[in-house]
């Protein structure tokens, strides 16, 4: 199936009868993405509506529509290749409407950022070496969120900067690669000093297992902010956004878009970085909740969600690494191995990133539970006198001695 001429939409569809449901989600309504060849956005919506109607389904709402990029990422291209020319193609998985995040999210282009003096950025000095000097030379209004005046402390601190209309600093920020994760943008009518005081409340977070010992919280990292949209209750999101009209979050292959987010073109870990550099997620505050007062603290449930999302992101990074090392292996195989490797490694006391990567490579090359077929590997993994890093090193030496074909 050719990609040119295809549109993709994020939609809310309903089954008019139990027999019409083709999904496993326990609901008569689902959210998801469909793609279809069409001449325009209106033609696409009409075509989707007719196709759903013919299957006993209804289009409750088309939440977002976009033209499929001329050079889509490999997973989107593969999904489009599975369908017929005149039939909709399901892209990704379907979810229940109940999975929608409590904040309104939408996909915008870099050029759609507000062109006035109310645009600000929260930037991460730890992800941008030399940031304090750059801000000082720019002449832009800026503030360090760290209370320390020590230059070494400020070098890795978060910074608040106003981006006035026509400011050359806007172009500098727009040129940063999406996977640099240097910060987020937002619009506000408050003064820079008031915003500094507001955001300083969120640079530390209390965890449920040690509420008396707050830890640093990098809420200004685009990956973390999108996770917050899923993990935090509406009252805590409302507190963060109390001084903000909108956040604008740069996205990268390592960002996890919340289930139910009405974004037409999906983001895959296998996507090239450059095309994503112009895309942002606009996040509006929750509508009803009263902002929670006091410092930020996480409940057990919120902490568990953050932990789950972090593990999912680690699996995405591993899948991407496997794809880079073994480009001929199917993308889904890389995903499957990345998902299974942490548990397989933990079975033998291996847990670090490097140790899990070695296990993933072996699973990819030798197949699941390879240790049941490879006596020498089994002997290494089950040695109680070796520390985990020693097992990892021994496996690497064994891999060199035993050339293998990749399991496809």
VOGU-3710 file (C-alpha; in Angstrom, 3 decimals, decimal comma):
1> xxxxxxxxxx> 0,000/0,000/0,000  1,412/3,385/-0,975  1,673/5,933/1,801  1,066/9,030/-0,331  -2,515/10,261/-0,124  -3,268/8,637/3,210  -4,801/10,371/6,193  -4,954/9,167/9,762  -7,367/10,015/12,533  -7,836/9,449/16,238
11> xxxxxxxxxx> -11,470/8,632/16,805  -14,142/7,507/19,220  -16,200/4,655/17,741  -19,085/2,629/19,109  -20,518/-0,798/18,323  -24,226/-0,808/17,577  -24,457/-4,452/18,615  -22,278/-6,918/20,507  -21,619/-8,793/17,262  -20,078/-5,699/15,666
21> xxxxxxxxxx> -17,286/-5,475/18,245  -13,970/-6,601/16,790  -11,967/-5,600/19,859  -11,170/-7,280/23,156  -11,672/-4,121/25,237  -14,675/-4,780/27,535  -16,656/-1,817/26,236  -19,051/-0,975/23,419  -16,993/2,146/22,731  -13,270/2,457/22,033
31> xxxxxxxxxx> -10,664/5,033/21,092  -8,033/4,399/18,445  -6,410/5,329/15,150  -7,570/4,467/11,661  -5,829/5,377/8,409  -7,384/5,572/4,941  -6,503/6,880/1,495  -8,400/10,135/0,918  -8,209/13,380/-1,054  -8,822/15,643/1,948
41> xxxxxxxxxx> -9,569/15,626/5,637  -13,315/15,870/4,952  -13,091/13,005/2,455  -11,218/10,965/5,057  -13,855/11,507/7,749  -16,651/10,624/5,319  -14,836/7,488/4,199  -14,218/6,335/7,768  -17,840/6,973/8,709  -19,133/4,934/5,746
51> xxxxxxxxxx> -16,750/2,071/6,443  -17,682/1,906/10,126  -21,380/2,073/9,313  -21,049/-0,884/6,936  -19,608/-2,917/9,829  -22,306/-2,056/12,328  -20,155/0,590/13,997  -20,671/4,293/14,519  -18,295/7,246/14,466  -19,046/9,019/17,739
61> xxxxxxxxxx> -16,359/11,658/17,274  -13,314/12,289/15,106  -10,947/13,720/17,699  -7,920/14,524/15,498  -7,045/14,219/11,806  -3,716/14,593/10,012  -2,149/13,714/6,692  0,248/10,780/6,950  3,799/12,153/6,589  5,535/11,511/3,270
71> xxxxxxxxxx> 8,213/9,578/5,164  6,377/7,918/8,062  8,204/6,020/10,757  8,805/2,312/10,136  5,985/1,073/12,388  3,384/3,370/10,815  4,599/2,437/7,331  4,381/-1,258/8,216  0,835/-0,843/9,542  -0,285/0,927/6,368
81> xxxxxxxxxx> 1,244/-1,815/4,250  -1,055/-4,422/5,800  -4,314/-2,983/4,476  -6,213/-2,785/1,209  -6,191/0,405/-0,840  -9,827/1,338/-0,138  -10,232/0,050/3,415  -9,344/1,638/6,767  -6,246/0,337/8,519  -6,069/0,047/12,297
91> xxxxxxxxxx> -2,873/1,686/13,582  -1,862/0,667/17,101  -4,240/-0,642/19,719  -7,694/0,328/20,869  -8,396/1,566/24,399  -11,431/2,309/26,497  -12,672/5,933/26,581  -12,152/5,718/30,348  -8,384/5,776/29,693  -8,468/9,423/28,595
101> xxxxxxxxxx> -6,126/11,596/30,724  -7,618/14,304/32,969  -5,920/17,061/30,938  -6,752/18,070/27,367  -3,956/17,128/24,952  -3,515/18,007/21,295  -0,787/17,865/18,644  0,596/21,165/17,345  3,460/22,354/15,164  6,390/24,451/16,399
111> xxxxxxxxxx> 5,212/27,343/14,219  1,891/27,354/16,099  3,516/28,495/19,356  2,165/31,854/20,591  3,929/34,753/18,923  3,674/37,171/21,836  5,584/38,039/25,007  3,691/35,571/27,196  5,606/32,494/26,059  8,078/31,026/28,574
121> xxxxxxxxxx> 10,330/28,000/28,693  11,497/25,790/31,535  14,951/24,532/30,531  17,156/21,870/32,052  20,767/22,859/32,606  21,690/19,227/33,243  20,609/18,358/29,685  22,107/21,471/28,073  25,781/22,129/28,897  26,511/25,846/28,887
131> xxxxxxxxxx> 22,884/26,893/29,300  23,474/29,583/31,992  26,053/31,333/29,804  23,757/31,144/26,773  20,900/32,730/28,695  23,159/35,449/30,089  24,403/36,336/26,615  20,897/36,280/25,107  19,652/39,225/27,149  16,359/37,386/27,727
141> xxxxxxxxxx> 14,609/37,621/31,079  15,590/34,463/32,931  15,636/33,001/36,434  17,300/30,004/38,027  14,904/27,783/39,976  17,769/26,730/42,216  18,262/28,933/45,291  22,029/28,428/45,259  24,255/31,157/43,783  27,075/28,670/43,219
151> xxxxxxxxxx> 27,882/28,492/39,500  28,460/24,741/39,547  25,044/24,189/41,142  23,332/26,515/38,689  24,951/24,768/35,715  22,761/21,707/36,223  19,705/23,527/37,544  16,362/24,222/35,824  15,915/27,702/34,367  12,878/29,828/33,592
161> xxxxxxxxxx> 13,155/32,127/30,556  10,723/34,472/28,841  10,662/34,113/25,042  9,482/37,411/23,629  8,134/37,696/20,101  11,006/37,832/17,621  13,587/36,772/20,215  16,461/34,911/18,457  16,475/32,517/21,413  13,279/31,016/20,024
171> xxxxxxxxxx> 15,188/29,871/16,958  17,964/28,427/19,116  15,431/26,395/21,079  13,625/25,287/17,941  16,880/23,922/16,547  17,506/21,617/19,503  16,954/17,947/18,588  13,827/16,352/19,990  15,759/13,686/21,866  17,781/16,291/23,820
181> xxxxxxxxxx> 14,796/16,656/26,209  15,967/20,117/27,283  12,653/21,410/28,564  9,070/22,479/27,967  7,274/25,682/26,961  4,213/27,348/28,406  2,082/30,470/28,156  1,270/32,609/31,174  0,219/36,134/32,087  2,161/36,041/35,365
191> xxxxxxxxxx> 5,465/37,781/35,921  8,738/35,904/35,685  9,389/36,308/39,402  5,950/34,988/40,337  6,405/32,035/37,994  9,788/31,238/39,533  8,206/31,144/42,991  5,382/28,983/41,674  7,531/26,360/39,945  10,060/26,120/42,772
201> xxxxxxxxxx> 7,324/24,338/44,731  7,549/21,419/42,305  11,303/20,911/42,067  11,093/18,502/45,010  8,692/15,615/45,549  7,894/13,424/48,553  7,776/9,713/47,831  5,424/7,389/49,731  8,198/5,271/51,238  10,127/8,267/52,617
211> xxxxxxxxxx> 7,850/11,335/52,865  10,237/13,041/55,274  13,043/13,103/52,681  12,022/14,938/49,481  13,928/14,154/46,279  14,548/16,231/43,157  11,735/16,100/40,622  12,471/16,914/36,970  8,924/17,875/35,984  10,360/20,113/33,218
221> xxxxxxxxxx> 11,645/17,055/31,311  9,154/16,432/28,451  9,101/12,705/29,213  8,271/13,321/32,872  5,592/15,911/32,135  3,748/13,524/29,837  4,022/10,847/32,520  2,518/13,292/35,013  -0,569/13,604/32,805  -1,148/9,896/33,427
231> xxxxxxxxxx> 0,139/9,401/36,971  -1,076/12,426/38,946  -4,607/13,012/40,157  -6,347/16,049/38,609  -5,934/18,156/41,768  -2,135/17,871/41,598  -2,059/18,618/37,864  -4,239/21,643/38,528  -1,750/22,829/41,159  1,152/22,582/38,709
241> xxxxxxxxxx> -0,788/24,426/36,011  -2,392/27,023/38,268  -0,241/29,806/36,795  -0,234/28,366/33,270  -2,646/28,717/30,356  -1,067/25,954/28,287  2,032/23,769/28,343  3,732/22,937/25,031  5,712/19,716/25,338  8,312/18,696/22,718
251> xxxxxxxxxx> 7,995/15,016/21,869  10,646/12,453/20,997  10,685/8,701/20,316  11,204/8,182/24,061  8,041/10,071/25,043  5,031/7,974/26,050  1,821/9,534/24,787  -0,978/8,827/27,279  -3,623/6,312/26,248  -6,596/8,231/24,964
261> xxxxxxxxxx> -4,577/11,288/23,938  -6,203/12,545/20,706  -3,017/12,640/18,632  -3,492/11,458/15,052  0,058/10,539/14,023  1,483/8,112/16,606  4,974/8,343/18,076  7,086/5,191/17,910  10,416/4,442/19,536  11,667/3,474/16,069
271> xxxxxxxxxx> 10,798/6,856/14,533  13,675/9,043/13,324  14,267/12,011/15,609  14,416/14,856/13,106  10,772/14,798/11,885  9,586/14,955/15,510  11,570/18,108/16,288  8,755/20,320/14,992  5,992/18,554/16,939  4,708/19,480/20,386
281> xxxxxxxxxx> 1,876/18,313/22,603  -0,317/21,133/23,883  -1,597/20,409/27,397  -4,458/22,397/28,908  -5,239/22,435/32,658  -7,929/20,170/34,127  -11,283/21,928/34,100  -12,937/21,209/37,455  -10,480/20,211/40,195  -9,430/22,541/42,982
291> xxxxxxxxxx> -5,607/22,769/43,035  -4,005/20,809/45,845  -2,055/23,062/48,198  1,344/22,435/49,706  4,332/20,688/48,195  4,069/17,815/45,762  3,822/14,332/47,246  3,057/11,040/45,532  0,611/8,426/46,718  1,468/4,736/46,464
301> xxxxxxxxxx> -0,697/4,455/43,357  0,881/7,485/41,668  4,373/6,240/42,445  3,491/2,828/40,989  2,292/4,455/37,759  5,500/6,482/37,425  7,502/3,304/38,019  5,515/1,389/35,395  5,990/4,126/32,832  9,722/4,336/33,537
311> xxxxxxxxxx> 10,060/0,588/33,014  8,079/0,848/29,795  10,397/3,599/28,569  13,432/1,458/29,431  11,930/-1,344/27,347  11,420/1,066/24,437  15,048/2,160/24,663  16,158/-1,468/24,657  13,950/-2,286/21,666  15,456/0,655/19,784
321> xxxxxxxxxx> 18,974/-0,501/20,643  18,210/-4,028/19,428  16,812/-2,649/16,180  19,951/-0,574/15,636  22,191/-3,595/16,239  20,020/-6,046/14,280  18,286/-3,940/11,571  17,042/-7,003/9,673  15,016/-8,276/12,630  11,306/-7,418/12,639
331> xxxxxxxxxx> 10,360/-4,453/14,807  7,798/-6,453/16,766  10,442/-9,062/17,572  12,660/-6,325/19,010  9,731/-5,107/21,113  8,881/-8,595/22,344  12,466/-9,382/23,330  12,837/-6,023/25,087  9,702/-6,750/27,109  10,791/-10,229/28,154
341> xxxxxxxxxx> 14,477/-9,551/28,852  14,131/-7,815/32,271  12,210/-10,740/33,788  14,572/-13,272/32,229  17,579/-11,382/33,593  16,039/-11,044/37,054  15,619/-14,807/37,174  19,419/-15,032/37,485  19,989/-11,941/39,617  20,810/-9,618/36,730
351> xxxxxxxxxx> 19,197/-6,184/36,908  21,430/-3,362/35,627  20,903/-1,800/32,206  24,035/-3,461/30,796  23,110/-6,837/32,244  19,585/-6,721/30,805  20,990/-5,688/27,412  23,240/-8,744/27,317  20,282/-10,978/28,177  18,199/-9,321/25,442
361> xxxxxxxxxx> 20,896/-9,891/22,812  21,129/-13,557/23,767  17,360/-14,025/23,636  17,269/-12,352/20,227  20,074/-14,530/18,904  19,267/-17,847/20,595  15,567/-17,640/21,357  13,564/-17,575/24,612  14,927/-19,615/27,525  18,127/-20,230/25,609
371> xxxxxxxxxx> 19,804/-21,363/28,861  17,769/-24,574/28,729  19,480/-25,452/25,425  22,918/-23,981/26,084  24,714/-25,816/28,933  27,611/-23,373/29,137  25,298/-20,352/29,346  23,219/-22,131/31,980  26,348/-22,899/34,010  27,343/-19,211/33,958
381> xxxxxxxxxx> 23,899/-17,935/34,898  23,495/-20,380/37,762  26,911/-19,878/39,353  26,359/-18,628/42,890  29,988/-17,560/43,333  29,722/-14,906/40,587  28,344/-11,445/41,130  25,845/-10,155/38,550  28,427/-8,073/36,695  30,746/-11,071/36,574
391> xxxxxxxxxx> 27,969/-13,181/35,062  27,438/-10,464/32,472  31,124/-10,371/31,564  31,297/-14,182/31,391  28,294/-14,234/29,054  29,947/-11,646/26,806  33,079/-13,790/26,551  30,936/-16,826/25,805  29,079/-14,927/23,059  32,399/-14,177/21,347
401> xxxxxxxx> 33,331/-17,870/21,385  29,945/-18,997/20,110  28,912/-17,286/16,845  25,156/-17,545/16,340  22,483/-16,689/13,825  19,810/-14,256/14,893  16,423/-15,810/15,582  13,980/-14,056/13,312
//
